Amino acid sequence: MTKLIATRDVYGETLADIGAVNKDIVVLDADLSGSTKTNIFAKKFPDRFFNMGVSEADMMGTAAGLAACGKIPFASTFAIFASGRAWEQVRQSIAYPKLNVKIVASHSGITVGEDGGSHQAIEDIALMRVIPNMTVIVPCDGVETRSVIQEIVKYNGPVYVRVARGKFPVILPEDYKFTIGKGVVVKDGKDATIIAAGLMVSHALEAAAILEKEGLNIRVVNMSTIKPIDRELIVKAARETGAIITAEEHSIIGGLGEAVAGVAAEECPVPVKRVGIQDRFGQSGLAEELLVHYGLMPKDIAGAVKEAIKKRK
Amino acid sequence: MTKPNTEDLRRWVKQLRLDVLMMLNKAKSGHTGGSLSAADIVTALYFYKMRHNSKDTKWPDRDRFVLSKGHAAPIQYAALARCGYFHPKELLTLRKLGSMLQGHPDMKCTPGVEVCTGSLGQGLSMANGMALAIRLDKRPSRVYALLGDGEVEEGQVWEAAMSAAHYKLDNLCAIIDFNGFQIDGAVTDIMNIEPLTKKWDAFGWHVLMIDGHDMGQIVKALDDAENIKGRPTMIIARTVKGKGVSIFEGKYQYHGVPPSDEELKKSLEELGVSAEGWPERVIP
């Protein structure tokens, strides 16, 4: 039985762990610390935790000021508010001066579920990726989340990390180590490559298993760093497997799919199919229902793989 | 506390106004009115109040200055140049490709600039963050933020006003350059911000009202702010847009317009200063 863990839970625990060692780490939240799990850090280190109330713009600016004085601020709220409400503060106050602020946004994508479309960020990767100096990371499970949080502390510069509300299957081995800018082949294959991020990596593996029964040998890449993207790994996949399918819990506009398609088009043109939200808003429902409704299930990815392969011929 | 030499300070005010007019004329774009209205306040901070060292720009115990009304960058650049952060000849490069003096303050380019500002409403939040960091590190530094009056129309200013009071940031002193005009006209006509004193008071700040061109009053307010404990201080400084040059005074039309050659000539005559030897030569 696969272990299920919410990446936001791992974020909260890891933050509290490294906060005990690194005293420069300070944490800010905008009245959602119970949901983003920064409350674990807050309980352990109340002096280094700042609840800014329901004011995301002010939170990002305050984080910038703390970073300008040598602190390593982690600023957390829901993805829609971190990337949307406070976009210009992130651009002007944090990314433009290249300040060392880590934005870890929870409740991303449609797996937010019942709260509905107003709270389901399906544009956050696009919004953050377009900003110069910004690094964008989407961990695929709890193991990777832990490593991501540890690694971004060592990197000096602004980072956006997308974690989620729901519990995701753990697919990476316990000793996995994340490197900024490096994708990882989680299953090798030669007939096509699925490049996925977040929850969709586990769905991609299931899709590959479905296709295996039909005689197709599919490579699966966990592309957890959306920016800077691992160009080499994309080109290798294009060259060796001849077709690419991207899978993300995000709009197909501006996200992983476009990042991958851009590299493939420039370096080694092959058919690319993008699985993701097809330019529409989310809605209320159970996460599992929404994943089916919006076509983000393993069978949807498997279908896209077959289409891409057909296009190649 | 060292006594200020107000005569000396007034001479620096004049120097900075000369620098602003010359820089903007050479750049052929930029914000004249709001740079001139802030000249006395910026002089009092850089040449009297703030503890800073141009030879050690990263000194951890330095006081911090955030020009939240970033479009007044020329007045900060003039102060930094005259304090020795960089050679005054750099003032000739304002707004030019590759210059260390960007159109709005940029910490990556200019020694002595602490953050990036220019998008109005964001500086006070950054100042709050600095004040929090300084308090965590138990340093004696103070943080100064200069805001425009039109700028307080931004909602983020009031988020930051709440935060500063909530976290009792008594190492923070903000100043509003209340010159009464914004780019489209008089602040009272465009979007009334009054009653300004009552607003900051209601948000939990210690509020001081001064004449922003009276060096004695500016210096006293900055000194007094240091003794206020448990809450941040807001100095509302009544100023005149374009102060010192009658063709610009009180004219919102000069918010974002540089002086022409003719206007520059008249301005310098009125200020009683000469462009000879600028920028190397400092006025006697």
Contacts between the chains, C-beta under 8 A, distances in Angstrom:
chain1	res1	chain2	res2	distance
A	26	B	132	7.8
A	26	B	133	7.7
A	26	B	136	7.2
A	47	B	136	7.0
A	48	B	136	7.0
A	50	B	132	6.7
A	50	B	167	7.2
A	52	B	159	7.9
A	52	B	163	6.1
A	53	B	159	8.0
A	53	B	162	7.1
A	53	B	163	7.6
A	53	B	166	7.7
A	55	B	156	7.8
A	55	B	159	3.9
A	55	B	162	7.4
A	55	B	163	7.2
A	57	B	122	7.8
A	57	B	125	7.2
A	57	B	155	7.5
A	57	B	156	4.5
A	57	B	159	6.2
A	58	B	125	4.7
A	58	B	128	7.7
A	58	B	156	5.8
A	58	B	159	3.6
A	58	B	160	5.2
A	58	B	162	7.9
A	58	B	163	5.6
A	59	B	125	8.0
A	60	B	125	7.4
A	61	B	122	5.1
A	61	B	123	7.8
A	61	B	124	7.6
A	61	B	125	2.5
A	61	B	126	5.1
A	61	B	128	7.5
A	61	B	129	6.7
A	61	B	156	6.8
A	61	B	160	6.8
A	62	B	125	5.1
A	62	B	126	7.3
A	62	B	128	5.1
A	62	B	129	4.0
A	62	B	132	7.0
A	62	B	160	7.7
A	62	B	163	6.5
A	63	B	129	6.3
A	64	B	115	6.6
A	64	B	125	7.4
A	64	B	126	5.0
A	64	B	129	6.0
A	65	B	115	7.0
A	65	B	125	6.7
A	65	B	126	3.9
A	65	B	127	6.2
A	65	B	128	6.0
A	65	B	129	2.1
A	65	B	130	4.3
A	65	B	131	7.5
A	65	B	132	7.3
A	65	B	133	6.9
A	66	B	129	4.2
A	66	B	130	7.4
A	66	B	132	6.0
A	66	B	133	4.8
A	67	B	129	7.5
A	68	B	107	7.2
A	68	B	114	5.9
A	68	B	115	5.4
A	68	B	126	6.8
A	68	B	129	7.1
A	68	B	130	6.1
A	68	B	133	7.8
A	69	B	64	7.9
A	69	B	129	7.4
A	69	B	130	5.2
A	69	B	133	3.4
A	69	B	134	6.3
A	69	B	137	7.5
A	70	B	60	7.9
A	70	B	133	6.9
A	71	B	133	5.1
A	71	B	136	7.3
A	73	B	129	7.6
A	88	B	119	6.3
A	89	B	122	6.1
A	89	B	125	7.5
A	89	B	156	7.4
A	92	B	116	6.4
A	92	B	117	8.0
A	92	B	118	7.3
A	92	B	119	4.4
A	92	B	122	5.8
A	93	B	115	7.2
A	93	B	116	7.0
A	93	B	122	5.2
A	93	B	125	7.2
A	93	B	126	5.9
A	96	B	106	7.6
A	96	B	116	4.9
A	97	B	106	7.3
A	97	B	107	5.0
A	97	B	108	6.1
A	97	B	115	6.2
A	97	B	116	4.2
A	98	B	108	6.8
